[in-house]
Amino acid sequence: MTNVKHQHIVPKQGMWATKAEGASKPSKLFNYKIDAIDHASKVAKKHKGCIIVHENNGKFENVKCRDELYSMEVKGIYPIDQIRGNMPL
């Protein structure tokens, strides 16, 4: 049986980190929030988890689970090229 692993996208040292829920350290750092979201979405899909996106101040911004993770790609909710140019660190 696959363990459910929720993934958090959090600000860290001027970058964006992915962090498994309950972990003490981030699993990976990214320059752009959208890249962290993309990576976390893939991990969450594999482990039947959710992604929890945080704002720069650490507060919750968004949560996506299961079918919503797939619809993010199809609907283009996070248009990578537009966000990379405008995403504050």
PyMOL Python script that loads the backbone (N, CA, C, O; Angstrom):
from pymol import cmd

cmd.read_pdbstr("""\
ATOM      1  N   MET A   1       0.845  -1.181   0.000  1.00  0.00           N
ATOM      2  CA  MET A   1       0.000   0.000   0.000  1.00  0.00           C
ATOM      3  C   MET A   1       0.893   1.249   0.000  1.00  0.00           C
ATOM      4  O   MET A   1       1.884   1.309   0.728  1.00  0.00           O
ATOM      5  N   THR A   2       0.541   2.222  -0.805  1.00  0.00           N
ATOM      6  CA  THR A   2       1.292   3.475  -0.895  1.00  0.00           C
ATOM      7  C   THR A   2       0.922   4.394   0.251  1.00  0.00           C
ATOM      8  O   THR A   2      -0.256   4.568   0.564  1.00  0.00           O
ATOM      9  N   ASN A   3       1.938   4.986   0.879  1.00  0.00           N
ATOM     10  CA  ASN A   3       1.674   5.953   1.942  1.00  0.00           C
ATOM     11  C   ASN A   3       1.205   7.264   1.338  1.00  0.00           C
ATOM     12  O   ASN A   3       1.742   7.718   0.328  1.00  0.00           O
ATOM     13  N   VAL A   4       0.196   7.873   1.961  1.00  0.00           N
ATOM     14  CA  VAL A   4      -0.264   9.189   1.523  1.00  0.00           C
ATOM     15  C   VAL A   4       0.788  10.198   1.946  1.00  0.00           C
ATOM     16  O   VAL A   4       1.205  10.221   3.104  1.00  0.00           O
ATOM     17  N   LYS A   5       1.219  11.037   1.002  1.00  0.00           N
ATOM     18  CA  LYS A   5       2.216  12.058   1.301  1.00  0.00           C
ATOM     19  C   LYS A   5       1.727  13.397   0.786  1.00  0.00           C
ATOM     20  O   LYS A   5       1.754  13.658  -0.417  1.00  0.00           O
ATOM     21  N   HIS A   6       1.282  14.244   1.697  1.00  0.00           N
ATOM     22  CA  HIS A   6       0.891  15.589   1.317  1.00  0.00           C
ATOM     23  C   HIS A   6       2.155  16.422   1.157  1.00  0.00           C
ATOM     24  O   HIS A   6       3.106  16.267   1.923  1.00  0.00           O
ATOM     25  N   GLN A   7       2.166  17.300   0.167  1.00  0.00           N
ATOM     26  CA  GLN A   7       3.325  18.120  -0.144  1.00  0.00           C
ATOM     27  C   GLN A   7       3.008  19.589   0.089  1.00  0.00           C
ATOM     28  O   GLN A   7       2.005  20.101  -0.408  1.00  0.00           O
ATOM     29  N   HIS A   8       3.850  20.255   0.834  1.00  0.00           N
ATOM     30  CA  HIS A   8       3.707  21.691   1.074  1.00  0.00           C
ATOM     31  C   HIS A   8       4.686  22.451   0.185  1.00  0.00           C
ATOM     32  O   HIS A   8       5.822  22.018  -0.009  1.00  0.00           O
ATOM     33  N   ILE A   9       4.244  23.579  -0.349  1.00  0.00           N
ATOM     34  CA  ILE A   9       5.112  24.502  -1.094  1.00  0.00           C
ATOM     35  C   ILE A   9       5.256  25.720  -0.192  1.00  0.00           C
ATOM     36  O   ILE A   9       4.289  26.435   0.072  1.00  0.00           O
ATOM     37  N   VAL A  10       6.489  25.944   0.279  1.00  0.00           N
ATOM     38  CA  VAL A  10       6.741  26.991   1.273  1.00  0.00           C
ATOM     39  C   VAL A  10       7.905  27.886   0.840  1.00  0.00           C
ATOM     40  O   VAL A  10       8.806  27.431   0.136  1.00  0.00           O
ATOM     41  N   PRO A  11       7.891  29.160   1.260  1.00  0.00           N
ATOM     42  CA  PRO A  11       9.029  30.030   0.977  1.00  0.00           C
ATOM     43  C   PRO A  11      10.217  29.634   1.857  1.00  0.00           C
ATOM     44  O   PRO A  11      10.046  29.306   3.031  1.00  0.00           O
ATOM     45  N   LYS A  12      11.431  29.667   1.275  1.00  0.00           N
ATOM     46  CA  LYS A  12      12.634  29.326   2.038  1.00  0.00           C
ATOM     47  C   LYS A  12      13.832  30.046   1.449  1.00  0.00           C
ATOM     48  O   LYS A  12      14.211  29.780   0.308  1.00  0.00           O
ATOM     49  N   GLN A  13      14.424  30.937   2.192  1.00  0.00           N
ATOM     50  CA  GLN A  13      15.655  31.629   1.814  1.00  0.00           C
ATOM     51  C   GLN A  13      15.563  32.275   0.424  1.00  0.00           C
ATOM     52  O   GLN A  13      16.481  32.146  -0.385  1.00  0.00           O
ATOM     53  N   GLY A  14      14.465  32.962   0.157  1.00  0.00           N
ATOM     54  CA  GLY A  14      14.280  33.638  -1.116  1.00  0.00           C
ATOM     55  C   GLY A  14      13.936  32.724  -2.274  1.00  0.00           C
ATOM     56  O   GLY A  14      13.919  33.156  -3.426  1.00  0.00           O
ATOM     57  N   MET A  15      13.663  31.465  -1.978  1.00  0.00           N
ATOM     58  CA  MET A  15      13.303  30.485  -3.002  1.00  0.00           C
ATOM     59  C   MET A  15      11.995  29.814  -2.558  1.00  0.00           C
ATOM     60  O   MET A  15      11.365  30.233  -1.587  1.00  0.00           O
ATOM     61  N   TRP A  16      11.609  28.782  -3.278  1.00  0.00           N
ATOM     62  CA  TRP A  16      10.422  28.002  -2.939  1.00  0.00           C
ATOM     63  C   TRP A  16      10.840  26.560  -2.714  1.00  0.00           C
ATOM     64  O   TRP A  16      11.596  25.993  -3.503  1.00  0.00           O
ATOM     65  N   ALA A  17      10.344  25.969  -1.632  1.00  0.00           N
ATOM     66  CA  ALA A  17      10.706  24.604  -1.273  1.00  0.00           C
ATOM     67  C   ALA A  17       9.476  23.706  -1.293  1.00  0.00           C
ATOM     68  O   ALA A  17       8.357  24.144  -1.026  1.00  0.00           O
ATOM     69  N   THR A  18       9.715  22.441  -1.617  1.00  0.00           N
ATOM     70  CA  THR A  18       8.692  21.422  -1.423  1.00  0.00           C
ATOM     71  C   THR A  18       9.075  20.661  -0.167  1.00  0.00           C
ATOM     72  O   THR A  18      10.248  20.381   0.079  1.00  0.00           O
ATOM     73  N   LYS A  19       8.069  20.335   0.615  1.00  0.00           N
ATOM     74  CA  LYS A  19       8.323  19.680   1.891  1.00  0.00           C
ATOM     75  C   LYS A  19       7.196  18.706   2.172  1.00  0.00           C
ATOM     76  O   LYS A  19       6.025  19.085   2.153  1.00  0.00           O
ATOM     77  N   ALA A  20       7.540  17.457   2.431  1.00  0.00           N
ATOM     78  CA  ALA A  20       6.524  16.474   2.783  1.00  0.00           C
ATOM     79  C   ALA A  20       5.947  16.819   4.148  1.00  0.00           C
ATOM     80  O   ALA A  20       6.670  17.248   5.048  1.00  0.00           O
ATOM     81  N   GLU A  21       4.662  16.632   4.293  1.00  0.00           N
ATOM     82  CA  GLU A  21       4.015  16.952   5.558  1.00  0.00           C
ATOM     83  C   GLU A  21       4.664  16.158   6.686  1.00  0.00           C
ATOM     84  O   GLU A  21       4.831  14.943   6.587  1.00  0.00           O
ATOM     85  N   GLY A  22       5.026  16.856   7.751  1.00  0.00           N
ATOM     86  CA  GLY A  22       5.646  16.225   8.898  1.00  0.00           C
ATOM     87  C   GLY A  22       7.162  16.150   8.834  1.00  0.00           C
ATOM     88  O   GLY A  22       7.811  15.822   9.827  1.00  0.00           O
ATOM     89  N   ALA A  23       7.736  16.454   7.666  1.00  0.00           N
ATOM     90  CA  ALA A  23       9.197  16.415   7.528  1.00  0.00           C
ATOM     91  C   ALA A  23       9.816  17.641   8.178  1.00  0.00           C
ATOM     92  O   ALA A  23       9.207  18.711   8.215  1.00  0.00           O
ATOM     93  N   SER A  24      11.026  17.482   8.690  1.00  0.00           N
ATOM     94  CA  SER A  24      11.686  18.623   9.330  1.00  0.00           C
ATOM     95  C   SER A  24      12.451  19.484   8.329  1.00  0.00           C
ATOM     96  O   SER A  24      12.710  20.660   8.586  1.00  0.00           O
ATOM     97  N   LYS A  25      12.811  18.897   7.186  1.00  0.00           N
ATOM     98  CA  LYS A  25      13.573  19.638   6.177  1.00  0.00           C
ATOM     99  C   LYS A  25      12.869  19.564   4.821  1.00  0.00           C
ATOM    100  O   LYS A  25      12.155  18.602   4.538  1.00  0.00           O
ATOM    101  N   PRO A  26      13.075  20.582   3.988  1.00  0.00           N
ATOM    102  CA  PRO A  26      12.500  20.539   2.637  1.00  0.00           C
ATOM    103  C   PRO A  26      13.147  19.439   1.802  1.00  0.00           C
ATOM    104  O   PRO A  26      14.305  19.082   2.018  1.00  0.00           O
ATOM    105  N   SER A  27      12.400  18.916   0.860  1.00  0.00           N
ATOM    106  CA  SER A  27      12.947  17.883  -0.010  1.00  0.00           C
ATOM    107  C   SER A  27      13.670  18.467  -1.211  1.00  0.00           C
ATOM    108  O   SER A  27      14.612  17.863  -1.726  1.00  0.00           O
ATOM    109  N   LYS A  28      13.232  19.648  -1.664  1.00  0.00           N
ATOM    110  CA  LYS A  28      13.841  20.243  -2.858  1.00  0.00           C
ATOM    111  C   LYS A  28      13.571  21.742  -2.876  1.00  0.00           C
ATOM    112  O   LYS A  28      12.524  22.197  -2.417  1.00  0.00           O
ATOM    113  N   LEU A  29      14.534  22.517  -3.416  1.00  0.00           N
ATOM    114  CA  LEU A  29      14.385  23.972  -3.556  1.00  0.00           C
ATOM    115  C   LEU A  29      14.256  24.361  -5.022  1.00  0.00           C
ATOM    116  O   LEU A  29      14.851  23.733  -5.898  1.00  0.00           O
ATOM    117  N   PHE A  30      13.468  25.408  -5.278  1.00  0.00           N
ATOM    118  CA  PHE A  30      13.240  25.896  -6.633  1.00  0.00           C
ATOM    119  C   PHE A  30      13.323  27.414  -6.664  1.00  0.00           C
ATOM    120  O   PHE A  30      12.989  28.083  -5.685  1.00  0.00           O
ATOM    121  N   ASN A  31      13.768  27.953  -7.787  1.00  0.00           N
ATOM    122  CA  ASN A  31      13.800  29.408  -7.963  1.00  0.00           C
ATOM    123  C   ASN A  31      12.397  29.971  -8.144  1.00  0.00           C
ATOM    124  O   ASN A  31      12.116  31.093  -7.725  1.00  0.00           O
ATOM    125  N   TYR A  32      11.524  29.201  -8.763  1.00  0.00           N
ATOM    126  CA  TYR A  32      10.179  29.676  -9.088  1.00  0.00           C
ATOM    127  C   TYR A  32       9.118  28.827  -8.389  1.00  0.00           C
ATOM    128  O   TYR A  32       9.232  27.604  -8.313  1.00  0.00           O
ATOM    129  N   LYS A  33       8.114  29.483  -7.895  1.00  0.00           N
ATOM    130  CA  LYS A  33       7.016  28.815  -7.197  1.00  0.00           C
ATOM    131  C   LYS A  33       6.320  27.801  -8.099  1.00  0.00           C
ATOM    132  O   LYS A  33       5.954  26.718  -7.643  1.00  0.00           O
ATOM    133  N   ILE A  34       6.139  28.133  -9.347  1.00  0.00           N
ATOM    134  CA  ILE A  34       5.447  27.228 -10.267  1.00  0.00           C
ATOM    135  C   ILE A  34       6.194  25.921 -10.446  1.00  0.00           C
ATOM    136  O   ILE A  34       5.577  24.869 -10.610  1.00  0.00           O
ATOM    137  N   ASP A  35       7.527  25.979 -10.417  1.00  0.00           N
ATOM    138  CA  ASP A  35       8.316  24.753 -10.537  1.00  0.00           C
ATOM    139  C   ASP A  35       8.153  23.884  -9.287  1.00  0.00           C
ATOM    140  O   ASP A  35       8.101  22.658  -9.380  1.00  0.00           O
ATOM    141  N   ALA A  36       8.074  24.521  -8.128  1.00  0.00           N
ATOM    142  CA  ALA A  36       7.834  23.783  -6.889  1.00  0.00           C
ATOM    143  C   ALA A  36       6.445  23.146  -6.908  1.00  0.00           C
ATOM    144  O   ALA A  36       6.276  22.006  -6.476  1.00  0.00           O
ATOM    145  N   ILE A  37       5.460  23.880  -7.406  1.00  0.00           N
ATOM    146  CA  ILE A  37       4.095  23.355  -7.519  1.00  0.00           C
ATOM    147  C   ILE A  37       4.056  22.165  -8.456  1.00  0.00           C
ATOM    148  O   ILE A  37       3.408  21.159  -8.163  1.00  0.00           O
ATOM    149  N   ASP A  38       4.742  22.272  -9.577  1.00  0.00           N
ATOM    150  CA  ASP A  38       4.775  21.182 -10.552  1.00  0.00           C
ATOM    151  C   ASP A  38       5.391  19.928  -9.933  1.00  0.00           C
ATOM    152  O   ASP A  38       4.841  18.833 -10.056  1.00  0.00           O
ATOM    153  N   HIS A  39       6.522  20.090  -9.276  1.00  0.00           N
ATOM    154  CA  HIS A  39       7.195  18.946  -8.646  1.00  0.00           C
ATOM    155  C   HIS A  39       6.316  18.335  -7.553  1.00  0.00           C
ATOM    156  O   HIS A  39       6.143  17.117  -7.502  1.00  0.00           O
ATOM    157  N   ALA A  40       5.768  19.171  -6.689  1.00  0.00           N
ATOM    158  CA  ALA A  40       4.930  18.687  -5.593  1.00  0.00           C
ATOM    159  C   ALA A  40       3.681  17.971  -6.116  1.00  0.00           C
ATOM    160  O   ALA A  40       3.230  16.990  -5.525  1.00  0.00           O
ATOM    161  N   SER A  41       3.130  18.462  -7.220  1.00  0.00           N
ATOM    162  CA  SER A  41       1.949  17.825  -7.817  1.00  0.00           C
ATOM    163  C   SER A  41       2.256  16.408  -8.265  1.00  0.00           C
ATOM    164  O   SER A  41       1.451  15.499  -8.062  1.00  0.00           O
ATOM    165  N   LYS A  42       3.421  16.219  -8.874  1.00  0.00           N
ATOM    166  CA  LYS A  42       3.815  14.874  -9.330  1.00  0.00           C
ATOM    167  C   LYS A  42       4.000  13.930  -8.154  1.00  0.00           C
ATOM    168  O   LYS A  42       3.552  12.784  -8.205  1.00  0.00           O
ATOM    169  N   VAL A  43       4.652  14.392  -7.100  1.00  0.00           N
ATOM    170  CA  VAL A  43       4.862  13.559  -5.914  1.00  0.00           C
ATOM    171  C   VAL A  43       3.523  13.240  -5.255  1.00  0.00           C
ATOM    172  O   VAL A  43       3.275  12.100  -4.864  1.00  0.00           O
ATOM    173  N   ALA A  44       2.666  14.245  -5.135  1.00  0.00           N
ATOM    174  CA  ALA A  44       1.363  14.050  -4.497  1.00  0.00           C
ATOM    175  C   ALA A  44       0.498  13.061  -5.287  1.00  0.00           C
ATOM    176  O   ALA A  44      -0.190  12.231  -4.692  1.00  0.00           O
ATOM    177  N   LYS A  45       0.529  13.144  -6.607  1.00  0.00           N
ATOM    178  CA  LYS A  45      -0.238  12.199  -7.432  1.00  0.00           C
ATOM    179  C   LYS A  45       0.241  10.773  -7.196  1.00  0.00           C
ATOM    180  O   LYS A  45      -0.561   9.853  -7.038  1.00  0.00           O
ATOM    181  N   LYS A  46       1.549  10.605  -7.176  1.00  0.00           N
ATOM    182  CA  LYS A  46       2.151   9.277  -7.004  1.00  0.00           C
ATOM    183  C   LYS A  46       1.765   8.672  -5.660  1.00  0.00           C
ATOM    184  O   LYS A  46       1.556   7.463  -5.562  1.00  0.00           O
ATOM    185  N   HIS A  47       1.668   9.499  -4.628  1.00  0.00           N
ATOM    186  CA  HIS A  47       1.395   9.016  -3.283  1.00  0.00           C
ATOM    187  C   HIS A  47      -0.017   9.301  -2.806  1.00  0.00           C
ATOM    188  O   HIS A  47      -0.315   9.206  -1.615  1.00  0.00           O
ATOM    189  N   LYS A  48      -0.892   9.656  -3.760  1.00  0.00           N
ATOM    190  CA  LYS A  48      -2.308   9.911  -3.465  1.00  0.00           C
ATOM    191  C   LYS A  48      -2.497  10.978  -2.380  1.00  0.00           C
ATOM    192  O   LYS A  48      -3.362  10.854  -1.514  1.00  0.00           O
ATOM    193  N   GLY A  49      -1.685  12.010  -2.445  1.00  0.00           N
ATOM    194  CA  GLY A  49      -1.756  13.094  -1.468  1.00  0.00           C
ATOM    195  C   GLY A  49      -2.280  14.376  -2.075  1.00  0.00           C
ATOM    196  O   GLY A  49      -2.801  14.388  -3.191  1.00  0.00           O
ATOM    197  N   CYS A  50      -2.137  15.444  -1.334  1.00  0.00           N
ATOM    198  CA  CYS A  50      -2.566  16.780  -1.748  1.00  0.00           C
ATOM    199  C   CYS A  50      -1.351  17.699  -1.787  1.00  0.00           C
ATOM    200  O   CYS A  50      -0.305  17.383  -1.219  1.00  0.00           O
ATOM    201  N   ILE A  51      -1.495  18.836  -2.458  1.00  0.00           N
ATOM    202  CA  ILE A  51      -0.483  19.878  -2.347  1.00  0.00           C
ATOM    203  C   ILE A  51      -1.107  21.035  -1.586  1.00  0.00           C
ATOM    204  O   ILE A  51      -2.262  21.404  -1.800  1.00  0.00           O
ATOM    205  N   ILE A  52      -0.313  21.587  -0.702  1.00  0.00           N
ATOM    206  CA  ILE A  52      -0.738  22.729   0.103  1.00  0.00           C
ATOM    207  C   ILE A  52       0.212  23.864  -0.230  1.00  0.00           C
ATOM    208  O   ILE A  52       1.390  23.818   0.124  1.00  0.00           O
ATOM    209  N   VAL A  53      -0.294  24.876  -0.906  1.00  0.00           N
ATOM    210  CA  VAL A  53       0.529  25.995  -1.363  1.00  0.00           C
ATOM    211  C   VAL A  53       0.440  27.111  -0.325  1.00  0.00           C
ATOM    212  O   VAL A  53      -0.649  27.482   0.111  1.00  0.00           O
ATOM    213  N   HIS A  54       1.597  27.639   0.061  1.00  0.00           N
ATOM    214  CA  HIS A  54       1.661  28.722   1.038  1.00  0.00           C
ATOM    215  C   HIS A  54       2.064  30.025   0.339  1.00  0.00           C
ATOM    216  O   HIS A  54       2.709  30.009  -0.709  1.00  0.00           O
ATOM    217  N   GLU A  55       1.676  31.131   0.932  1.00  0.00           N
ATOM    218  CA  GLU A  55       2.081  32.452   0.441  1.00  0.00           C
ATOM    219  C   GLU A  55       3.461  32.779   1.003  1.00  0.00           C
ATOM    220  O   GLU A  55       4.012  32.018   1.798  1.00  0.00           O
ATOM    221  N   ASN A  56       4.019  33.926   0.580  1.00  0.00           N
ATOM    222  CA  ASN A  56       5.331  34.364   1.075  1.00  0.00           C
ATOM    223  C   ASN A  56       5.370  34.481   2.592  1.00  0.00           C
ATOM    224  O   ASN A  56       6.416  34.261   3.202  1.00  0.00           O
ATOM    225  N   ASN A  57       4.242  34.826   3.206  1.00  0.00           N
ATOM    226  CA  ASN A  57       4.186  35.004   4.659  1.00  0.00           C
ATOM    227  C   ASN A  57       3.914  33.703   5.405  1.00  0.00           C
ATOM    228  O   ASN A  57       3.798  33.705   6.631  1.00  0.00           O
ATOM    229  N   GLY A  58       3.811  32.597   4.679  1.00  0.00           N
ATOM    230  CA  GLY A  58       3.606  31.289   5.299  1.00  0.00           C
ATOM    231  C   GLY A  58       2.158  30.867   5.435  1.00  0.00           C
ATOM    232  O   GLY A  58       1.888  29.703   5.730  1.00  0.00           O
ATOM    233  N   LYS A  59       1.205  31.791   5.227  1.00  0.00           N
ATOM    234  CA  LYS A  59      -0.210  31.445   5.326  1.00  0.00           C
ATOM    235  C   LYS A  59      -0.622  30.567   4.148  1.00  0.00           C
ATOM    236  O   LYS A  59       0.030  30.567   3.104  1.00  0.00           O
ATOM    237  N   PHE A  60      -1.721  29.812   4.328  1.00  0.00           N
ATOM    238  CA  PHE A  60      -2.231  28.972   3.251  1.00  0.00           C
ATOM    239  C   PHE A  60      -2.747  29.824   2.104  1.00  0.00           C
ATOM    240  O   PHE A  60      -3.436  30.820   2.321  1.00  0.00           O
ATOM    241  N   GLU A  61      -2.413  29.430   0.895  1.00  0.00           N
ATOM    242  CA  GLU A  61      -2.916  30.095  -0.306  1.00  0.00           C
ATOM    243  C   GLU A  61      -3.926  29.216  -1.015  1.00  0.00           C
ATOM    244  O   GLU A  61      -4.962  29.697  -1.474  1.00  0.00           O
ATOM    245  N   ASN A  62      -3.624  27.909  -1.106  1.00  0.00           N
ATOM    246  CA  ASN A  62      -4.443  27.024  -1.910  1.00  0.00           C
ATOM    247  C   ASN A  62      -4.165  25.577  -1.515  1.00  0.00           C
ATOM    248  O   ASN A  62      -3.068  25.252  -1.060  1.00  0.00           O
ATOM    249  N   VAL A  63      -5.157  24.714  -1.689  1.00  0.00           N
ATOM    250  CA  VAL A  63      -4.991  23.280  -1.477  1.00  0.00           C
ATOM    251  C   VAL A  63      -5.612  22.575  -2.672  1.00  0.00           C
ATOM    252  O   VAL A  63      -6.729  22.891  -3.082  1.00  0.00           O
ATOM    253  N   LYS A  64      -4.883  21.623  -3.223  1.00  0.00           N
ATOM    254  CA  LYS A  64      -5.406  20.829  -4.335  1.00  0.00           C
ATOM    255  C   LYS A  64      -5.187  19.359  -4.018  1.00  0.00           C
ATOM    256  O   LYS A  64      -4.106  18.962  -3.583  1.00  0.00           O
ATOM    257  N   CYS A  65      -6.220  18.553  -4.239  1.00  0.00           N
ATOM    258  CA  CYS A  65      -6.142  17.129  -3.957  1.00  0.00           C
ATOM    259  C   CYS A  65      -6.634  16.303  -5.136  1.00  0.00           C
ATOM    260  O   CYS A  65      -7.494  16.732  -5.905  1.00  0.00           O
ATOM    261  N   ARG A  66      -6.091  15.153  -5.254  1.00  0.00           N
ATOM    262  CA  ARG A  66      -6.451  14.099  -6.191  1.00  0.00           C
ATOM    263  C   ARG A  66      -6.861  14.592  -7.583  1.00  0.00           C
ATOM    264  O   ARG A  66      -6.004  15.024  -8.354  1.00  0.00           O
ATOM    265  N   ASP A  67      -8.134  14.537  -7.910  1.00  0.00           N
ATOM    266  CA  ASP A  67      -8.581  14.899  -9.253  1.00  0.00           C
ATOM    267  C   ASP A  67      -8.243  16.346  -9.600  1.00  0.00           C
ATOM    268  O   ASP A  67      -8.021  16.667 -10.768  1.00  0.00           O
ATOM    269  N   GLU A  68      -8.202  17.210  -8.609  1.00  0.00           N
ATOM    270  CA  GLU A  68      -7.865  18.614  -8.850  1.00  0.00           C
ATOM    271  C   GLU A  68      -6.427  18.759  -9.335  1.00  0.00           C
ATOM    272  O   GLU A  68      -6.122  19.676 -10.098  1.00  0.00           O
ATOM    273  N   LEU A  69      -5.541  17.865  -8.902  1.00  0.00           N
ATOM    274  CA  LEU A  69      -4.154  17.920  -9.359  1.00  0.00           C
ATOM    275  C   LEU A  69      -4.086  17.699 -10.863  1.00  0.00           C
ATOM    276  O   LEU A  69      -3.302  18.343 -11.561  1.00  0.00           O
ATOM    277  N   TYR A  70      -4.911  16.786 -11.353  1.00  0.00           N
ATOM    278  CA  TYR A  70      -4.933  16.527 -12.783  1.00  0.00           C
ATOM    279  C   TYR A  70      -5.580  17.680 -13.547  1.00  0.00           C
ATOM    280  O   TYR A  70      -5.129  18.034 -14.636  1.00  0.00           O
ATOM    281  N   SER A  71      -6.621  18.257 -12.987  1.00  0.00           N
ATOM    282  CA  SER A  71      -7.316  19.329 -13.688  1.00  0.00           C
ATOM    283  C   SER A  71      -6.468  20.595 -13.760  1.00  0.00           C
ATOM    284  O   SER A  71      -6.666  21.407 -14.664  1.00  0.00           O
ATOM    285  N   MET A  72      -5.522  20.787 -12.827  1.00  0.00           N
ATOM    286  CA  MET A  72      -4.644  21.953 -12.881  1.00  0.00           C
ATOM    287  C   MET A  72      -3.869  21.962 -14.196  1.00  0.00           C
ATOM    288  O   MET A  72      -3.691  23.013 -14.811  1.00  0.00           O
ATOM    289  N   GLU A  73      -3.414  20.794 -14.621  1.00  0.00           N
ATOM    290  CA  GLU A  73      -2.654  20.699 -15.866  1.00  0.00           C
ATOM    291  C   GLU A  73      -3.557  20.933 -17.071  1.00  0.00           C
ATOM    292  O   GLU A  73      -3.212  21.684 -17.984  1.00  0.00           O
ATOM    293  N   VAL A  74      -4.706  20.287 -17.060  1.00  0.00           N
ATOM    294  CA  VAL A  74      -5.618  20.371 -18.197  1.00  0.00           C
ATOM    295  C   VAL A  74      -6.153  21.784 -18.373  1.00  0.00           C
ATOM    296  O   VAL A  74      -6.208  22.285 -19.495  1.00  0.00           O
ATOM    297  N   LYS A  75      -6.542  22.424 -17.299  1.00  0.00           N
ATOM    298  CA  LYS A  75      -7.138  23.751 -17.366  1.00  0.00           C
ATOM    299  C   LYS A  75      -6.100  24.867 -17.444  1.00  0.00           C
ATOM    300  O   LYS A  75      -6.447  26.016 -17.717  1.00  0.00           O
ATOM    301  N   GLY A  76      -4.840  24.540 -17.209  1.00  0.00           N
ATOM    302  CA  GLY A  76      -3.810  25.565 -17.258  1.00  0.00           C
ATOM    303  C   GLY A  76      -3.948  26.585 -16.142  1.00  0.00           C
ATOM    304  O   GLY A  76      -3.725  27.777 -16.356  1.00  0.00           O
ATOM    305  N   ILE A  77      -4.315  26.125 -14.952  1.00  0.00           N
ATOM    306  CA  ILE A  77      -4.505  27.033 -13.825  1.00  0.00           C
ATOM    307  C   ILE A  77      -3.213  27.766 -13.497  1.00  0.00           C
ATOM    308  O   ILE A  77      -3.242  28.938 -13.123  1.00  0.00           O
ATOM    309  N   TYR A  78      -2.097  27.098 -13.631  1.00  0.00           N
ATOM    310  CA  TYR A  78      -0.796  27.704 -13.364  1.00  0.00           C
ATOM    311  C   TYR A  78      -0.018  27.806 -14.676  1.00  0.00           C
ATOM    312  O   TYR A  78       0.796  26.931 -14.970  1.00  0.00           O
ATOM    313  N   PRO A  79      -0.252  28.866 -15.480  1.00  0.00           N
ATOM    314  CA  PRO A  79       0.456  29.018 -16.758  1.00  0.00           C
ATOM    315  C   PRO A  79       1.925  29.374 -16.508  1.00  0.00           C
ATOM    316  O   PRO A  79       2.243  30.514 -16.167  1.00  0.00           O
ATOM    317  N   ILE A  80       2.803  28.405 -16.677  1.00  0.00           N
ATOM    318  CA  ILE A  80       4.209  28.524 -16.284  1.00  0.00           C
ATOM    319  C   ILE A  80       4.905  29.750 -16.863  1.00  0.00           C
ATOM    320  O   ILE A  80       5.552  30.485 -16.117  1.00  0.00           O
ATOM    321  N   ASP A  81       4.797  29.989 -18.132  1.00  0.00           N
ATOM    322  CA  ASP A  81       5.534  31.103 -18.741  1.00  0.00           C
ATOM    323  C   ASP A  81       5.098  32.450 -18.189  1.00  0.00           C
ATOM    324  O   ASP A  81       5.935  33.334 -18.006  1.00  0.00           O
ATOM    325  N   GLN A  82       3.824  32.627 -17.923  1.00  0.00           N
ATOM    326  CA  GLN A  82       3.337  33.893 -17.375  1.00  0.00           C
ATOM    327  C   GLN A  82       3.759  34.070 -15.928  1.00  0.00           C
ATOM    328  O   GLN A  82       4.149  35.165 -15.524  1.00  0.00           O
ATOM    329  N   ILE A  83       3.688  33.015 -15.153  1.00  0.00           N
ATOM    330  CA  ILE A  83       3.992  33.128 -13.734  1.00  0.00           C
ATOM    331  C   ILE A  83       5.472  33.323 -13.483  1.00  0.00           C
ATOM    332  O   ILE A  83       5.836  34.100 -12.600  1.00  0.00           O
ATOM    333  N   ARG A  84       6.338  32.655 -14.218  1.00  0.00           N
ATOM    334  CA  ARG A  84       7.783  32.778 -13.994  1.00  0.00           C
ATOM    335  C   ARG A  84       8.238  34.232 -14.090  1.00  0.00           C
ATOM    336  O   ARG A  84       9.093  34.668 -13.320  1.00  0.00           O
ATOM    337  N   GLY A  85       7.677  34.971 -15.022  1.00  0.00           N
ATOM    338  CA  GLY A  85       8.080  36.356 -15.191  1.00  0.00           C
ATOM    339  C   GLY A  85       7.537  37.284 -14.123  1.00  0.00           C
ATOM    340  O   GLY A  85       8.090  38.361 -13.898  1.00  0.00           O
ATOM    341  N   ASN A  86       6.448  36.877 -13.455  1.00  0.00           N
ATOM    342  CA  ASN A  86       5.778  37.770 -12.519  1.00  0.00           C
ATOM    343  C   ASN A  86       5.748  37.280 -11.071  1.00  0.00           C
ATOM    344  O   ASN A  86       5.193  37.959 -10.208  1.00  0.00           O
ATOM    345  N   MET A  87       6.325  36.131 -10.792  1.00  0.00           N
ATOM    346  CA  MET A  87       6.227  35.567  -9.459  1.00  0.00           C
ATOM    347  C   MET A  87       7.255  36.165  -8.517  1.00  0.00           C
ATOM    348  O   MET A  87       8.455  36.001  -8.740  1.00  0.00           O
ATOM    349  N   PRO A  88       6.825  36.847  -7.483  1.00  0.00           N
ATOM    350  CA  PRO A  88       7.791  37.404  -6.514  1.00  0.00           C
ATOM    351  C   PRO A  88       8.402  36.301  -5.676  1.00  0.00           C
ATOM    352  O   PRO A  88       7.766  35.276  -5.433  1.00  0.00           O
ATOM    353  N   LEU A  89       9.612  36.500  -5.240  1.00  0.00           N
ATOM    354  CA  LEU A  89      10.269  35.506  -4.381  1.00  0.00           C
ATOM    355  C   LEU A  89      10.096  35.876  -2.935  1.00  0.00           C
ATOM    356  O   LEU A  89      10.578  35.163  -2.054  1.00  0.00           O
TER     357      LEU A  89
END
""", "prot")
cmd.dss("prot")
cmd.show_as("cartoon", "prot")
cmd.util.cbc("prot")
cmd.orient("prot")
